Structure formats: structure tokens, C-alpha cells
Amino acid sequence: MKNIILILFIVLIPFSCFSQDNSKKDKEHNEMKPSKNDDGEWDLTVIDTQFDYFLNAVARPISQYSESYLKTKNTFLVNEWNGYYNSGKYRNIIESGIDYDPRENYGIKFEYKLYQVFAYVKWKYGLKMNGLSGSDAVR
């Protein structure tokens, strides 16, 4: 009996290691990465039915922002977001990290949409982020 338990233990140890490797791979795949659309512009896809409503009815219009302002804010907010993601804080809200390179020229439309993702999360879930002020979130 002891030999059977010992054999099972020895056989199951490698499988437990493989499952840990898979969780690391899953975490890597949970990164939101910017991608270019058919027109060659950077695009961000948000899979939430209320986001479009928020963007059209609640968010401040794109004309009230400059690209440099949005890039500065997004750099700070992405770092804060990824810090929450990596620490496991707000797991019920933050399900993935964001792959964002502040040296990349994404364009104002992308920067605006990314910034509004943070504003949307604040609006919908009440998640307070240090890089997002109340006046930035809604009009």
C-alpha cells in the first residue's frame, strides 16, 4: 500500500509542475495588446456592451483632449492598471494586463479610447485610479 501511494506521488509531481507552467502562459495571454486595423491605424477592441454607450453619451468628447495629454495620462494609468493586475488586486474587475509602449505613436483616437477605458471602469465599477481625476471621467 505504501509503495502504491509513493508511486502515485512520484507520478503526479510532474503533472503539478505542468499545471503551474500553464497558468504562467495563461497570464501572458491575458495581456491586452494594441493592434492595427485594416487601415493601418492602431485600434483597441472593448468587449462590453455598455462601453459604446459610455463613449457616446457619458465620456467627454475627444476634442477636449490633446494627444500629448492623453499619452501622459495613459502611461501613468497603464502602469497603475498593470500594478493592480500583477498584484491580484481588483481581480473581479481587472482580468488582464495592458501592453502599452509610451514611445509608440498610436494616434489620438487610440489614446482617447484607451483613456476612456479607464474612465469607463471608474464610471461602471467605481474603481478609483490615481491617474484619473473626477473631471476627466465624465462631462
Backbone hydrogen bonds, N-H to C=O, Kabsch-Sander energy under -0.5 kcal/mol:
donor,donor_aa,acceptor,acceptor_aa,energy
5,I,1,M,-2.1
6,L,2,K,-2.4
7,I,3,N,-2.6
8,L,4,I,-2.6
9,F,5,I,-2.5
10,I,6,L,-2.3
11,V,7,I,-2.4
12,L,8,L,-2.4
13,I,9,F,-1.3
15,F,11,V,-0.6
16,S,12,L,-1.8
17,C,13,I,-1.6
18,F,14,P,-2.1
19,S,15,F,-1.8
20,Q,16,S,-1.2
21,D,17,C,-1.8
22,N,18,F,-1.9
23,S,19,S,-1.5
24,K,20,Q,-1.5
25,K,21,D,-2.0
26,D,22,N,-2.7
27,K,23,S,-2.1
28,E,24,K,-1.9
29,H,25,K,-2.1
30,N,26,D,-0.9
31,E,28,E,-1.0
32,M,97,G,-3.5
33,K,31,E,-0.6
35,S,43,D,-1.7
37,N,41,E,-3.2
40,G,37,N,-1.8
42,W,106,Y,-0.5
43,D,35,S,-3.4
46,V,44,L,-0.6
47,I,45,T,-0.6
48,D,46,V,-1.2
51,F,48,D,-1.4
52,D,48,D,-0.6
53,Y,49,T,-0.6
54,F,50,Q,-2.6
55,L,51,F,-2.9
56,N,52,D,-2.1
57,A,53,Y,-2.9
58,V,53,Y,-0.6
58,V,54,F,-1.9
59,A,54,F,-3.0
64,Q,61,P,-1.8
65,Y,62,I,-1.7
70,L,66,S,-2.2
71,K,67,E,-2.6
72,T,68,S,-2.2
73,K,69,Y,-2.4
74,N,70,L,-3.2
75,T,71,K,-2.2
76,F,72,T,-1.7
77,L,73,K,-2.9
78,V,74,N,-3.1
79,N,75,T,-1.6
80,E,76,F,-2.1
81,W,77,L,-3.1
82,N,78,V,-3.0
83,G,79,N,-1.9
84,Y,80,E,-2.1
85,Y,81,W,-2.6
86,N,82,N,-3.0
87,S,83,G,-1.7
88,G,84,Y,-1.0
88,G,85,Y,-0.6
89,K,84,Y,-1.4
91,R,88,G,-0.9
93,I,90,Y,-1.9
94,I,90,Y,-3.2
95,E,93,I,-0.8
97,G,30,N,-0.6
99,D,32,M,-3.3
100,Y,98,I,-0.9
104,E,101,D,-1.8
106,Y,104,E,-1.1
111,E,107,G,-2.3
112,Y,108,I,-2.7
113,K,109,K,-2.3
114,L,110,F,-2.8
115,Y,111,E,-2.4
116,Q,112,Y,-2.4
117,V,113,K,-1.3
118,F,114,L,-1.3
119,A,115,Y,-1.8
120,Y,116,Q,-2.7
121,V,117,V,-2.2
122,K,118,F,-1.9
123,W,119,A,-2.6
124,K,120,Y,-3.5
125,Y,121,V,-2.1
126,G,121,V,-0.5
126,G,122,K,-1.3
127,L,121,V,-1.1
128,K,126,G,-0.6
129,M,127,L,-0.6
132,L,129,M,-1.8
133,S,131,G,-0.5
136,D,133,S,-0.8
137,A,133,S,-0.9
137,A,134,G,-0.6
138,V,134,G,-1.0
139,R,58,V,-1.8
